[in-house]
Amino acid sequence: MKNKKKMMGLMTLLGLVLLMGCGPKITTTKVTDKNLKQYDTYAYLPNSSFEEPQGVDQTNNVGQRIVGAMNRNMQKAGYTVDRQDPDLLVVINTNYDRETDVNVTRDIYYDYNYAYYPYTSALPVNSYYNDYYYYDYQAYPDIVDYDVTLDRYMDADMVVSLVERDSRNIVWTGSVDDFYVYENNPSAEVAGFVDDIFSDYPTMEDSR
């Protein structure tokens, strides 16, 4: 009987390990010595336009959910929206073209990528960034090491970068992979991945 219970316990533990291993992989990196609590405000470097994946009807809903989840987590961390002079700029990238080198495709839009910076032309901002995007986004200069960061997260399906507006330096990056943003994931579940990315965000430690 004891051996049977031990075997059942081991099988349960193995099942939990396998289940955990099947979930999305979350990676976060703080790339500054500055305290992230010193910042007060944020806004988005928004997308201009994007090529929607064929056969996916919920693309815009996914974008709304992601931006909504971002706002919830940024505000939970103590930040407020300031479109005129934000301390931090938020850049969200999804599903890079893994077949093509980032540096080569720098000046074109990635397939299935709903947020892209730097911009190559003056195209309309997607509606889910309304009320949240940085007013001067089109005039904002290149982000320091942006291409290097994208290359580092080439295998990620969603990457969130927080940029210090004045210095143009990325101060924090979070990513999630092993899932596909627009297929096989309800929009609410995709938004949950944003919560997962922010689960280790430094300014949230005191609120746990």
C-alpha positions as CSV (number, residue, x, y, z in Angstrom):
1,M,0.0,0.0,0.0
2,K,2.8,2.4,0.9
3,N,4.6,1.7,-2.4
4,K,1.4,2.3,-4.2
5,K,0.9,5.7,-2.5
6,K,4.6,6.6,-3.2
7,M,4.1,5.7,-6.8
8,M,0.9,7.8,-7.1
9,G,2.7,10.7,-5.4
10,L,5.6,10.5,-7.9
11,M,3.2,10.4,-10.8
12,T,1.4,13.4,-9.5
13,L,4.6,15.3,-9.1
14,L,5.8,14.3,-12.5
15,G,2.5,15.5,-14.0
16,L,2.9,18.9,-12.3
17,V,6.4,19.2,-13.6
18,L,5.3,18.4,-17.2
19,L,2.4,20.7,-16.9
20,M,4.6,23.6,-15.8
21,G,7.1,22.8,-18.6
22,C,4.4,23.1,-21.2
23,G,3.5,26.7,-20.3
24,P,4.9,29.9,-21.8
25,K,8.5,30.8,-20.9
26,I,8.8,34.2,-19.2
27,T,12.0,36.2,-19.1
28,T,12.6,39.6,-17.5
29,T,15.7,41.7,-17.4
30,K,16.4,45.0,-15.6
31,V,19.2,46.6,-17.7
32,T,19.8,49.7,-15.5
33,D,21.3,50.5,-12.1
34,K,18.5,53.1,-11.6
35,N,15.6,52.4,-9.3
36,L,12.5,51.9,-11.4
37,K,10.5,53.6,-8.7
38,Q,12.1,56.9,-9.5
39,Y,9.9,57.1,-12.6
40,D,6.3,58.4,-12.4
41,T,4.8,58.6,-15.8
42,Y,4.6,56.6,-19.1
43,A,3.2,56.6,-22.6
44,Y,3.5,54.4,-25.7
45,L,5.6,54.4,-28.7
46,P,2.7,53.1,-30.8
47,N,2.4,51.1,-33.9
48,S,1.6,52.8,-37.2
49,S,0.0,50.0,-39.2
50,F,0.4,46.3,-39.4
51,E,-0.5,43.3,-41.6
52,E,-3.1,41.3,-39.9
53,P,-2.7,37.5,-39.9
54,Q,-5.0,36.0,-42.5
55,G,-8.0,34.2,-41.0
56,V,-7.7,35.8,-37.6
57,D,-10.8,37.8,-36.6
58,Q,-9.7,38.8,-33.1
59,T,-6.5,40.7,-33.9
60,N,-7.8,44.1,-32.8
61,N,-9.3,42.6,-29.7
62,V,-5.9,41.0,-28.9
63,G,-4.3,44.4,-29.2
64,Q,-6.9,46.0,-26.9
65,R,-6.4,43.3,-24.3
66,I,-2.6,43.6,-24.4
67,V,-2.6,47.4,-24.1
68,G,-5.3,47.2,-21.4
69,A,-3.2,44.6,-19.4
70,M,-0.1,46.8,-19.9
71,N,-1.9,49.8,-18.5
72,R,-3.2,47.8,-15.5
73,N,0.3,46.6,-14.7
74,M,2.0,50.0,-15.3
75,Q,-0.5,51.7,-13.0
76,K,-0.2,48.9,-10.4
77,A,3.6,49.7,-10.4
78,G,2.7,53.3,-9.6
79,Y,2.9,55.0,-13.0
80,T,0.4,57.3,-14.6
81,V,-0.1,58.2,-18.3
82,D,1.5,61.4,-19.5
83,R,1.4,61.9,-23.2
84,Q,3.3,65.1,-23.2
85,D,6.4,64.5,-21.1
86,P,6.5,60.8,-20.0
87,D,9.4,59.4,-18.0
88,L,9.1,56.0,-19.7
89,L,8.1,54.9,-23.1
90,V,6.5,51.5,-23.7
91,V,7.3,49.5,-26.8
92,I,5.5,46.2,-27.4
93,N,6.5,43.8,-30.2
94,T,4.9,40.5,-31.0
95,N,5.9,37.5,-33.1
96,Y,9.0,38.5,-34.9
97,D,9.8,37.0,-38.3
98,R,12.2,34.3,-37.1
99,E,13.2,33.4,-40.7
100,T,14.8,36.8,-41.3
101,D,17.6,38.6,-39.6
102,V,16.4,41.6,-37.5
103,N,19.0,44.0,-38.8
104,V,18.1,43.3,-42.4
105,T,14.3,43.8,-41.9
106,R,14.8,46.9,-39.6
107,D,13.0,49.2,-42.1
108,I,10.0,47.0,-42.9
109,Y,7.1,45.8,-40.8
110,Y,7.3,42.3,-39.5
111,D,4.5,39.9,-40.3
112,Y,2.0,39.6,-37.4
113,N,3.8,42.4,-35.6
114,Y,1.3,45.0,-34.2
115,A,3.8,47.3,-32.6
116,Y,6.9,48.4,-34.4
117,Y,9.5,51.1,-33.8
118,P,11.2,53.1,-35.4
119,Y,8.6,54.2,-37.9
120,T,9.2,54.5,-41.6
121,S,6.2,56.6,-42.5
122,A,3.4,58.6,-41.1
123,L,0.6,56.0,-40.9
124,P,-2.4,56.1,-38.5
125,V,-2.0,54.8,-35.0
126,N,-4.2,51.8,-34.1
127,S,-7.2,52.6,-32.1
128,Y,-6.2,50.6,-29.0
129,Y,-3.4,53.2,-28.4
130,N,-5.9,56.1,-28.3
131,D,-5.4,58.2,-25.2
132,Y,-2.1,56.5,-24.4
133,Y,0.5,57.1,-27.1
134,Y,3.3,59.7,-26.8
135,Y,2.4,62.8,-28.7
136,D,5.9,63.2,-30.3
137,Y,6.4,59.6,-31.1
138,Q,7.1,60.2,-34.8
139,A,9.9,62.7,-34.0
140,Y,11.5,60.5,-31.3
141,P,15.1,59.5,-32.1
142,D,16.3,55.9,-32.3
143,I,16.3,53.9,-29.1
144,V,19.8,53.0,-27.9
145,D,20.6,49.3,-28.6
146,Y,17.0,48.6,-29.8
147,D,18.2,46.3,-32.6
148,V,20.5,44.5,-30.2
149,T,17.6,43.9,-27.8
150,L,15.3,42.6,-30.6
151,D,18.1,40.3,-31.8
152,R,18.5,39.0,-28.2
153,Y,14.8,38.1,-28.0
154,M,14.5,36.8,-31.6
155,D,12.7,33.6,-30.3
156,A,10.2,35.5,-28.2
157,D,6.6,35.8,-29.2
158,M,6.0,39.0,-27.2
159,V,8.5,41.5,-25.9
160,V,7.8,44.5,-23.7
161,S,10.5,47.2,-23.5
162,L,10.4,50.2,-21.2
163,V,12.6,53.1,-22.4
164,E,13.8,56.1,-20.5
165,R,12.6,58.9,-22.7
166,D,15.4,61.4,-22.0
167,S,18.3,59.0,-22.4
168,R,16.7,56.7,-25.0
169,N,18.0,53.8,-23.0
170,I,16.0,50.6,-22.4
171,V,15.7,50.1,-18.7
172,W,13.7,46.9,-18.5
173,T,12.6,44.2,-20.8
174,G,10.1,41.3,-20.4
175,S,9.4,38.6,-22.9
176,V,7.2,35.5,-23.3
177,D,7.6,32.7,-25.8
178,D,6.3,29.2,-26.5
179,F,2.9,30.6,-27.5
180,Y,1.5,32.2,-30.6
181,V,-0.2,35.5,-30.0
182,Y,-3.0,35.4,-32.6
183,E,-3.9,31.7,-32.7
184,N,-4.9,29.1,-30.2
185,N,-5.0,31.7,-27.4
186,P,-8.1,33.6,-26.4
187,S,-7.4,37.3,-26.1
188,A,-8.0,37.2,-22.4
189,E,-5.3,34.5,-22.0
190,V,-2.9,36.6,-24.1
191,A,-3.5,39.5,-21.8
192,G,-2.7,37.2,-18.9
193,F,0.8,36.7,-20.3
194,V,1.4,40.4,-19.8
195,D,0.5,39.9,-16.1
196,D,3.0,37.0,-16.0
197,I,5.7,39.2,-17.5
198,F,5.2,41.8,-14.8
199,S,5.0,39.3,-12.0
200,D,8.7,40.0,-11.2
201,Y,8.7,43.7,-12.0
202,P,10.8,45.4,-9.3
203,T,8.3,48.1,-8.3
204,M,5.7,45.5,-7.6
205,E,7.7,43.7,-4.9
206,D,6.2,45.7,-2.0
207,S,2.6,45.1,-3.2
208,R,2.7,41.3,-3.1
